C-alpha cells in the first residue's frame, strides 16, 4: 500500500543529498496513495530532557524538585518535530476478534504517521512481519528523508473507517479493509529550504493482512485493495 514520491525537485543540493535513495514510500506499486518523501532518513527528533527546578520552601522544610516534562512541538517551517509521543496501542488492538483486527489496523496507521513525522520505524516494525515488503519500501523512503538535518511537516495518516469480515484466509490470516488518506506534507532541507509540498491525498481503500499469535496481531502486508 503506499505512496510513491516524485523524484523531481529542481534543486541540485537535494538531488546530491538523496542520490541513489529510493523514493517509494508506499507499500505497493499501485497508483493513488499517500505521499512519500523526495528522499532521505533522519534520526528521530531529539528529545528535550526534563529539567529540575528548585522550589523555595519555608525554613525547616524539604523542597521537592519540580520536573518539567518534555513538551510535544509539531514540526513547522522552522524545524522538525520535538518530543513526539509514541503511538499508544489500545488493548483492543491485541484482541483476537473482529473488533480487535479493526483496532489493530487503525493502530498500524498511527505508527506509520509516527514514522512520517520522526523518521523512526521501530513502532511500525514491531507490529509488522519482517517479510512485509511494503513495510520495507516505506522504510526506504521515510528514513532517508529524515537524515542529515532534513525534516517533514504534516503527512499524518487519517483513517476514515475500517471493517473486517473476520474470516480466515487460506493462508491462515485475517483481513481488514481500511479507508485512509494522508494530510498535506512538506519536505524541508537541512538549511530550512522547502524542497517540495504535496497536497493531501484522497481517501483510498487499503487492505491490512494480519496474523494473530502469542496474544497479538502482526501485519503481514498492507496493500491497496484491488492492486495487481
C-alpha positions as CSV (number, residue, x, y, z in Angstrom):
1,X,0.0,0.0,0.0
2,X,2.0,3.0,0.0
3,X,2.9,6.1,-1.6
4,X,5.4,6.7,-4.3
5,X,7.0,10.1,-4.5
6,X,8.2,12.2,-7.3
7,X,12.0,12.5,-7.7
8,X,11.8,15.8,-9.5
9,X,13.0,18.6,-7.3
10,X,14.8,21.2,-9.4
11,X,17.2,21.6,-6.5
12,X,20.7,20.5,-7.1
13,X,21.5,20.2,-3.4
14,X,18.6,17.9,-2.8
15,X,19.5,15.7,-5.8
16,X,23.0,15.3,-4.4
17,X,21.8,14.7,-0.9
18,X,19.4,12.0,-1.8
19,X,21.1,10.4,-4.8
20,X,20.6,6.7,-5.0
21,X,17.8,6.8,-2.4
22,X,14.5,5.0,-3.3
23,X,11.6,7.4,-3.2
24,X,8.9,4.9,-2.8
25,X,7.2,5.4,0.5
26,X,4.4,3.2,-0.3
27,X,3.5,-0.3,0.2
28,X,2.8,-1.3,-3.4
29,X,3.4,-0.2,-6.9
30,X,-0.2,0.8,-7.4
31,X,-1.4,4.3,-8.1
32,X,-3.0,7.0,-6.0
33,X,-1.8,6.6,-2.4
34,X,-0.3,8.7,0.3
35,X,2.6,11.0,-0.4
36,X,6.2,9.9,0.1
37,X,9.4,11.8,0.6
38,X,11.5,13.2,-2.1
39,X,14.2,11.1,-0.5
40,X,16.4,10.7,2.7
41,X,16.4,9.5,6.6
42,X,16.8,11.2,9.8
43,X,17.3,10.1,13.3
44,X,14.2,10.6,15.4
45,X,13.9,14.2,16.6
46,X,16.0,15.0,19.7
47,X,14.1,14.7,22.9
48,X,14.3,17.5,25.3
49,X,15.1,16.1,28.7
50,X,13.1,17.2,31.7
51,X,14.6,20.0,33.7
52,X,14.6,20.2,37.5
53,X,13.5,23.5,39.0
54,X,14.3,24.4,42.6
55,X,11.4,25.3,44.8
56,X,11.5,27.8,47.7
57,X,10.2,26.4,51.0
58,X,9.7,27.6,54.5
59,X,12.7,27.3,56.8
60,X,13.0,23.8,58.2
61,X,11.1,22.1,55.4
62,X,12.5,20.0,52.5
63,X,11.8,21.2,48.9
64,X,10.6,18.7,46.4
65,X,12.0,19.3,42.9
66,X,9.6,20.2,40.2
67,X,10.2,18.3,36.9
68,X,9.2,19.9,33.7
69,X,8.0,17.2,31.3
70,X,9.1,17.4,27.7
71,X,6.5,19.2,25.6
72,X,5.5,18.0,22.1
73,X,6.2,20.5,19.4
74,X,4.9,19.7,15.9
75,X,7.2,20.3,13.0
76,X,6.9,23.5,11.1
77,X,9.0,25.6,8.7
78,X,11.4,26.5,11.4
79,X,12.4,22.9,12.3
80,X,11.5,19.3,12.9
81,X,9.0,18.0,15.5
82,X,10.3,17.6,19.1
83,X,9.3,15.2,21.8
84,X,6.8,13.3,19.5
85,X,4.7,11.0,21.7
86,X,4.9,7.3,20.8
87,X,1.6,5.9,19.4
88,X,-0.3,4.1,22.2
89,X,-1.7,0.7,21.3
90,X,-5.2,0.2,22.7
91,X,-5.7,-3.1,24.5
92,X,-8.4,-3.9,21.9
93,X,-5.8,-3.9,19.2
94,X,-4.4,-7.2,20.6
95,X,-7.7,-9.0,20.9
96,X,-8.4,-11.9,18.6
97,X,-11.8,-10.7,17.3
98,X,-13.4,-8.6,14.5
99,X,-13.1,-5.5,16.7
100,X,-9.6,-6.4,17.5
101,X,-8.2,-6.6,14.0
102,X,-10.1,-3.4,13.1
103,X,-8.5,-1.6,16.0
104,X,-5.1,-3.1,15.1
105,X,-5.4,-1.7,11.5
106,X,-6.0,1.8,12.9
107,X,-3.0,1.5,15.2
108,X,-0.8,0.3,12.3
109,X,-1.5,3.6,10.6
110,X,-0.8,5.5,13.8
111,X,2.7,4.0,13.7
112,X,3.0,5.0,10.0
113,X,2.1,8.6,10.9
114,X,4.8,8.5,13.6
115,X,7.3,7.2,11.0
116,X,6.5,10.1,8.7
117,X,6.9,12.7,11.5
118,X,10.1,11.3,13.0
119,X,11.8,9.0,10.5
120,X,11.7,6.3,13.3
121,X,10.3,3.0,12.0
122,X,10.6,0.9,15.3
123,X,6.9,1.2,16.3
124,X,5.7,0.1,12.9
125,X,8.3,-2.6,12.5
126,X,7.5,-4.0,16.0
127,X,4.0,-4.9,14.7
128,X,4.9,-5.9,11.2
129,X,6.3,-9.2,9.9
130,X,10.0,-9.0,8.8
131,X,8.9,-10.2,5.4
132,X,6.5,-7.4,4.8
133,X,7.7,-6.0,1.5
134,X,5.5,-2.8,1.5
135,X,6.9,-2.0,5.0
136,X,10.4,-2.3,3.7
137,X,9.6,0.0,0.8
138,X,8.1,2.5,3.3
139,X,11.3,2.4,5.4
140,X,13.4,3.0,2.3
141,X,11.5,6.2,1.6
142,X,10.8,7.6,5.1
143,X,14.0,7.0,6.9
144,X,16.5,8.5,4.4
145,X,14.5,11.8,4.2
146,X,14.9,12.4,7.9
147,X,18.7,12.2,7.8
148,X,21.4,15.0,7.7
149,X,19.1,17.6,9.2
150,X,16.2,17.2,6.8
151,X,12.6,17.0,8.1
152,X,8.9,16.9,7.1
153,X,5.9,18.8,8.2
154,X,2.5,17.2,8.1
155,X,1.8,13.8,6.4
156,X,-0.4,12.3,9.1
157,X,-2.3,9.2,8.1
158,X,-6.1,9.7,8.6
159,X,-8.3,6.6,8.9
160,X,-11.9,7.3,7.9
161,X,-13.1,3.8,8.7
162,X,-12.1,0.1,8.9
163,X,-14.0,-3.1,8.7
164,X,-13.4,-6.8,8.7
165,X,-15.4,-9.9,7.9
166,X,-13.1,-11.7,10.3
167,X,-12.8,-14.8,8.1
168,X,-9.6,-16.8,7.9
169,X,-7.8,-16.7,4.6
170,X,-6.4,-20.0,3.0
171,X,-3.0,-18.9,4.4
172,X,-4.5,-18.6,7.9
173,X,-4.5,-14.8,8.1
174,X,-7.3,-12.2,8.6
175,X,-8.0,-9.0,6.7
176,X,-9.3,-5.5,7.5
177,X,-10.3,-3.1,4.7
178,X,-9.4,0.5,5.7
179,X,-10.3,3.8,4.1
180,X,-7.3,6.0,4.6
181,X,-5.9,9.3,3.4
182,X,-2.9,11.4,4.1
183,X,-2.6,15.1,5.1
184,X,-0.6,17.5,3.1
185,X,3.2,17.0,3.6
186,X,6.1,19.4,3.1
187,X,9.8,18.4,2.8
188,X,12.5,20.7,4.2
189,X,16.2,20.6,3.5
190,X,18.7,21.0,6.4
191,X,19.1,24.7,5.6
192,X,15.3,25.2,6.0
193,X,14.6,25.4,2.3
194,X,11.2,24.0,1.3
195,X,12.0,21.3,-1.3
196,X,8.6,20.1,-2.1
197,X,5.0,20.3,-0.8
198,X,2.4,17.7,-1.6
199,X,-1.3,18.2,-1.3
200,X,-3.5,15.9,0.8
201,X,-4.4,12.6,-0.8
202,X,-7.9,11.4,-1.5
203,X,-9.2,8.5,0.6
204,X,-8.3,5.1,-0.8
205,X,-9.1,1.5,0.2
206,X,-6.2,-0.4,1.7
207,X,-6.3,-4.0,3.0
208,X,-4.4,-4.9,6.1
209,X,-3.5,-8.6,6.2
210,X,-2.6,-9.8,9.7
211,X,-1.9,-12.9,11.6
212,X,-2.6,-13.4,15.4
213,X,-0.1,-15.3,17.5
214,X,1.1,-15.1,21.1
215,X,-1.7,-12.7,22.1
216,X,-1.1,-10.0,19.4
217,X,-1.6,-9.1,15.8
218,X,1.2,-8.8,13.3
219,X,0.8,-7.1,9.9
220,X,1.9,-9.4,7.1
221,X,1.3,-6.9,4.4
222,X,-0.7,-3.7,3.7
223,X,-1.8,-3.1,0.1
224,X,-4.2,-1.1,-2.0
225,X,-7.4,-3.0,-2.4
226,X,-7.6,-4.3,-6.0
227,X,-3.9,-3.8,-6.6
228,X,-2.4,-6.1,-9.2
